[in-house]
């Protein structure tokens, strides 16, 4: 049996640029689509001997706005991939869409030709917030586009939402979640707004008093996790929730360190121990493909040590988490230091051990997961030192586990401060 592979195809074109977006995407460049399309086809054909070493079980058209690129072009790319690679008949095939560029006839064509999953960027159910984000659609348009997708035969739809938006209240966020749940999508992604340098919203809202603070964002996140669980959506990754059996198979490849190949400017690939990305420049990409000039932006070979670090870091982003036997095999490291830290997290309510022995974060643990993962990585590094005596300094002090302050400590501090005034 051949190993499995995910394929990502980047479509960098948009009708307009959203105020928060720092992905490599271009507005007003429609005339470049034919040249880019030919470059993508040539690039996939050039890579096809390598693709044929695998069975492709997920294909993801991301962007940008693939639905703006048009169904005819998307399906031609998919056909090229099917003719020149081993695409499984049960592969998950996803197209990212924005409501303003979702046309019923095009959706019907996509579904009939084997696209079986849509990821729809709705973001909010409040028209004023959508306008603030420079989105081109209204909530009414989003609903209509969603229902068109159902009529076209899609039974696996994901919806992207954003929280922590300027002027957004907890009630606004609860209303968006409730309205989206009424649509009954199979998958919901909830992302906190991150102001990226160089974007219009960064310039306008950095340090603005109308931006929800960290505590308000944390409350929104916690509410979403609890509310979506009540509606039957299982949290399987920090930002992702799915009905049973509808987890994104393609995205899970990233978190499980599985192999994937990307095509297009800025696209990333990870195949075996190799990791590389292509230039974030449309003209340079198309010129390089046409003239057989290198389009590689970054290239590295991942050694086993770095791979073990990534395994721990990415596994703890998911609800699958880590387990002793798998951890030992994947990292060749001692489990006991990791277990010691996880037990300390458990006492704080940040992690939990399931009956099958797997450890994962709780909702409160996900909120500070970057800090907690950092502590786990320190424990992992320390265990390697302990097992390599010649690297130890003779005067090395014993390791002391330093944890962030939990809710109890923070509440006690607040109460003590209040008592002094």
C-alpha atoms as one frame of an Amber mdcrd trajectory, in Angstrom:
protein
   0.000   0.000   0.000   1.331   3.429  -0.955   1.664   6.164   1.687  -0.974
   8.918   1.803  -0.486  12.516   0.610  -2.407  15.768   0.908  -2.269  18.303
  -1.937  -2.768  22.037  -1.371  -3.345  24.376  -4.332  -3.100  28.087  -3.609
  -5.392  30.453  -5.503  -4.104  33.961  -4.677  -6.864  36.002  -6.355  -9.578
  37.958  -4.523 -12.285  40.405  -5.568 -10.935  42.750  -2.880  -8.583  42.567
   0.076 -10.014  42.241   3.603  -8.693  44.685   6.176  -7.188  42.019   8.443
  -5.684  39.675   5.827  -1.919  39.150   5.545  -2.104  35.947   3.459  -0.527
  36.127   0.026  -3.530  37.257  -2.013  -4.080  39.812  -4.752  -7.025  42.018
  -5.695  -7.514  43.589  -9.112  -5.210  41.099 -10.833  -7.784  39.101 -12.807
  -5.806  39.552 -16.044  -3.046  37.434 -14.516  -5.354  34.431 -14.028  -4.714
  32.727 -17.419  -0.918  32.951 -17.041  -1.109  31.726 -13.472  -3.429  28.896
 -14.421  -0.998  27.601 -17.016   1.847  27.827 -14.491  -0.150  25.783 -11.950
  -0.904  23.096 -14.527   2.740  22.942 -15.633   3.906  22.786 -12.021   1.532
  19.936 -11.120   2.592  18.006 -14.233   6.253  18.553 -13.372   5.659  17.192
  -9.846   3.433  14.296 -10.958   6.172  11.595 -10.850   6.609  12.358  -7.141
   2.858  12.521  -6.533   2.405   9.071  -8.083   4.512   7.592  -5.302   1.527
   8.281  -3.011  -2.214   7.916  -2.781  -3.744  11.395  -2.597  -6.466  11.319
   0.057  -7.048  15.060   0.489  -7.047  18.011  -1.906  -7.484  21.563  -0.652
  -8.023  24.641  -2.827  -7.194  27.585  -0.557  -6.489  31.254  -0.989  -7.224
  33.962  -1.637 -10.696  33.122  -2.857 -10.870  29.935  -4.944 -14.598  30.441
  -5.598 -13.687  33.772  -7.258 -11.258  31.890  -9.539 -14.188  30.002 -11.045
 -15.366  26.398 -11.087 -14.086  25.753 -14.631 -10.480  26.518 -13.690 -10.685
  24.666 -10.375 -12.059  21.551 -12.040  -9.401  21.637 -14.753  -6.738  21.635
 -12.042  -8.524  18.787 -10.248  -8.746  16.802 -13.486  -5.013  17.284 -14.138
  -4.335  16.007 -10.636  -6.619  12.995 -11.084  -5.059  12.087 -14.439  -1.484
  12.406 -13.199  -1.700  11.260  -9.589  -3.369   8.529  -7.581  -6.335  10.470
  -6.205  -8.481   8.152  -4.100 -12.171   7.957  -4.887 -12.885   8.686  -1.215
 -10.516  11.677  -1.035 -11.644  14.760   0.858 -11.720  17.601  -1.708 -12.226
  21.093  -0.248 -12.769  24.469  -1.928 -12.623  27.687   0.087 -15.469  30.079
  -0.770 -16.702  33.541   0.045 -20.485  34.083  -0.030 -20.283  36.885  -2.617
 -18.631  34.580  -5.199 -20.701  31.423  -4.603 -22.884  30.755  -7.641 -25.401
  27.880  -7.595 -24.538  26.569 -11.063 -20.818  26.638 -10.284 -21.405  24.916
  -6.954 -23.427  22.252  -8.752 -20.575  21.734 -11.249 -18.027  21.413  -8.433
 -20.148  18.846  -6.605 -20.864  16.786  -9.707 -17.141  16.556 -10.514 -16.071
  15.307  -7.095 -15.568  18.323  -4.820 -17.219  17.159  -1.589 -16.400  19.815
   0.999 -16.720  23.602   1.161 -15.105  26.003   3.611 -17.175  29.185   3.685
 -15.770  32.430   5.078 -18.788  33.928   6.829 -16.832  35.505   9.770 -19.816
  37.221  11.466 -23.611  37.425  11.414 -23.614  41.186  12.054 -23.546  43.358
   8.926 -21.787  46.236  10.698 -18.953  43.910  11.767 -18.723  42.474   8.254
 -18.390  45.996   6.869 -15.709  46.788   9.443 -13.756  43.744   8.227 -14.124
  44.927   4.582 -16.094  41.800   3.745 -18.095  41.989   0.509 -21.136  40.079
   1.724 -23.986  40.595   4.171 -25.394  38.020   6.561 -28.403  37.583   4.249
 -26.052  36.835   1.339 -24.136  34.341   3.507 -27.364  32.509   4.353 -28.439
  32.419   0.709 -25.024  31.130  -0.422 -25.068  28.454   2.279 -28.509  27.229
   1.200 -27.349  27.205  -2.449 -24.488  24.927  -1.401 -26.955  22.549   0.255
 -29.182  22.566  -2.851 -26.123  21.753  -4.949 -25.635  18.603  -2.885 -22.891
  19.515  -0.404 -23.303  17.594   2.839 -19.945  18.631   4.333 -19.721  22.382
   4.876 -17.338  24.233   7.165 -17.903  27.810   8.320 -15.137  30.219   9.368
 -15.935  32.717  12.133 -13.925  35.471  13.838 -14.116  36.855  17.359 -12.319
  39.619  19.244 -13.351  42.133  16.576 -13.387  45.897  17.183 -16.624  46.933
  18.961 -17.742  43.281  19.136 -19.461  42.402  22.395 -19.989  39.035  24.027
 -23.645  39.258  22.986 -22.640  39.898  19.352 -20.445  36.787  19.408 -23.146
  34.663  21.021 -25.616  35.844  18.387 -23.238  34.908  15.533 -22.684  31.435
  16.998 -26.417  30.873  17.494 -27.290  31.953  13.945 -24.568  29.783  12.420
 -25.596  26.767  14.492 -29.122  27.194  13.124 -27.640  26.499   9.674 -26.267
  23.158  10.952 -22.843  23.145   9.234 -20.741  20.039   9.803 -17.647  21.995
  10.860 -17.001  25.391  12.485 -13.663  27.188  12.810 -13.369  30.043  15.315
 -10.376  32.364  14.980  -9.408  35.302  17.164  -8.614  38.482  15.269  -4.885
  39.006  15.077  -3.751  42.428  13.950  -0.969  41.795  11.438   1.535  44.533
  10.728   1.062  46.025   7.275  -2.707  45.471   7.140  -5.235  48.354   7.209
  -6.777  47.137  10.455  -3.366  47.071  12.143  -2.918  50.760  11.389  -6.433
  51.652  12.494  -7.014  49.469  15.549  -3.671  48.706  17.201  -4.062  49.641
  20.903  -7.577  50.913  20.194 -10.014  51.017  23.153 -12.736  49.485  20.953
 -10.735  46.275  20.561 -11.764  43.567  23.083  -8.945  42.934  25.553  -7.314
  39.559  26.252  -9.803  38.701  29.003 -12.775  39.488  26.774 -11.307  37.380
  23.965 -10.707  34.511  26.399 -14.330  34.692  27.529 -15.513  34.588  23.904
 -13.339  31.557  23.215 -14.531  29.706  26.317 -18.154  30.486  25.514 -17.750
  29.165  21.959 -16.143  25.915  23.126 -18.877  25.253  25.688 -21.767  26.349
  23.497 -20.628  24.380  20.435 -20.167  21.254  22.544 -23.811  21.529  23.612
 -24.768  21.660  19.943 -22.810  18.487  19.205 -19.602  19.978  17.829 -16.529
  18.271  19.260 -13.434  20.408  19.688 -10.633  18.490  18.000  -8.066  21.301
  17.675  -7.518  24.684  19.311  -9.729  26.575  16.836 -11.753  23.818  15.190
 -15.020  22.087  16.052 -16.773  19.346  14.111 -19.752  17.037  14.178 -18.573
  13.435  14.701 -16.754  12.183  11.611 -16.440  15.588   9.951 -13.017  16.681
  11.212 -10.938  18.238   8.423  -8.810  15.375   7.139  -6.547  17.739   5.222
  -5.830  20.045   8.150  -5.187  17.066  10.415  -2.237  16.248   8.150  -0.515
  19.431   9.314  -1.062  18.644  12.974  -0.054  14.983  12.661   3.102  15.686
  10.609   1.767  13.730   7.627   3.055  14.368   4.103   1.595  17.128   1.919
   2.601  19.012  -1.230   1.665  22.606  -1.981   1.446  24.436  -5.306   1.326
  28.188  -5.894   3.133  31.268  -4.529   3.694  31.000  -0.785   2.542  27.362
  -0.644   4.351  25.052   1.779   5.224  21.356   1.470   6.413  18.707   3.897
   7.483  15.411   2.355   9.460  12.918   4.406  12.228  14.857   6.147  12.119
  17.716   3.616  10.238  20.965   4.108  10.090  23.768   1.573   8.002  26.709
   0.407   7.673  28.693  -2.799   8.206  32.425  -3.375   5.381  34.747  -2.303
   5.303  36.534  -5.642   2.941  35.758  -8.515   5.183  36.999 -11.329   8.281
  35.336  -9.937   6.369  32.091  -9.503   4.924  32.019 -13.040   8.253  33.082
 -14.583  10.136  30.419 -12.620   7.766  27.627 -13.629   7.852  28.674 -17.302
  11.647  29.090 -17.489  12.559  26.209 -15.173  14.160  28.645 -12.738  14.097
  27.903  -9.006  10.968  29.144  -7.221  12.007  27.794  -3.817  11.866  30.397
  -1.075  12.836  28.260   1.946  14.182  24.711   2.068  15.322  22.609   5.001
  15.807  19.023   6.039  14.207  18.269   9.395  16.342  16.161  11.720  14.789
  13.666  14.179  15.337  16.012  17.136  13.374  18.840  15.539  10.712  16.387
  14.410  10.179  15.215  17.984   9.767  18.819  19.138   7.176  19.436  16.423
   5.363  16.213  17.289   4.847  17.319  20.892   3.955  20.896  19.973   1.426
  19.988  17.276  -0.093  16.989  19.078  -0.969  19.149  22.069  -2.906  21.500
  19.781  -5.376  18.685  19.163  -7.871  16.808  21.301  -5.995  13.600  20.471
  -3.041  14.879  22.491  -0.203  12.558  23.496   0.158   9.085  24.978   3.137
   7.313  26.518   3.872   4.569  23.983   3.381   6.790  20.938   5.443   9.543
  22.543   8.368   7.201  23.206   8.307   5.874  19.621   7.961   9.276  17.958
  10.489  11.183  20.082  12.872   8.547  21.473  12.612  10.472  24.742  11.777
   9.681  28.352   8.060   9.963  29.137   8.389  10.614  32.874   9.311  14.343
  32.690   6.359  14.932  30.358   4.030  12.968  32.652   5.197  15.027  35.632
   4.281  18.255  33.845   0.953  16.932  32.578  -0.027  15.874  36.092   0.767
  19.374  37.315  -1.387  20.781  34.504  -4.164  18.389  35.520  -4.149  19.760
  39.053  -4.618  23.258  37.624  -7.474  22.130  35.381  -5.485  22.702  32.175
  -5.132  19.069  31.030  -7.015  15.813  31.352  -6.158  12.136  30.944  -8.674
  10.006  29.077  -9.390   6.332  29.841  -7.202   5.243  26.915  -4.215   6.988
  28.477  -4.123   9.983  26.127  -3.524  13.442  27.583  -4.917  16.646  26.054
  -5.687  20.202  27.095  -9.013  21.371  28.496 -10.681  24.556  27.219  -8.856
  26.612  29.875  -5.626  24.867  28.859  -6.145  25.763  25.196  -6.459  29.408
  26.231  -2.825  29.434  27.398  -1.633  26.565  25.234   1.406  28.411  23.872
   2.790  28.867  27.386   1.931  25.335  28.445   3.490  23.798  25.338   6.620
  25.827  26.067   6.836  24.200  29.501   6.386  20.741  27.958   9.151  21.427
  25.444  11.466  22.482  28.265  10.719  19.202  30.034  11.410  17.299  26.819
  14.765  19.047  26.364  15.657  18.436  30.001  14.975  14.697  29.649  17.449
  14.534  26.788  20.101  16.167  28.932  19.429  13.712  31.737  19.965  10.827
  29.319  23.189  12.322  27.948  25.384  12.633  31.060  28.422  13.999  29.244
  26.384  17.138  28.333  25.532  17.911  31.951  27.313  20.540  33.966  28.400
  19.149  37.347  26.859  22.143  39.138  23.534  21.985  37.244  20.742  22.793
  39.718  17.725  20.490  39.909  14.904  21.451  37.569  12.047  23.368  39.189
   8.674  23.246  37.492   7.398  26.782  36.967   3.749  27.054  36.039   1.680
  30.089  35.028  -0.689  31.371  37.659  -4.010  29.566  37.713  -7.437  31.091
  38.262  -7.282  30.496  42.018  -3.992  32.387  42.415  -5.140  35.233  40.192
  -8.431  35.546  42.069  -6.575  35.592  45.420  -4.258  38.332  44.166  -7.204
  40.412  42.949  -8.970  39.977  46.293  -5.825  40.970  48.180  -5.407  44.111
  46.060  -9.048  45.018  46.537  -8.603  44.705  50.296  -5.823  47.277  50.295
  -8.018  50.011  48.893
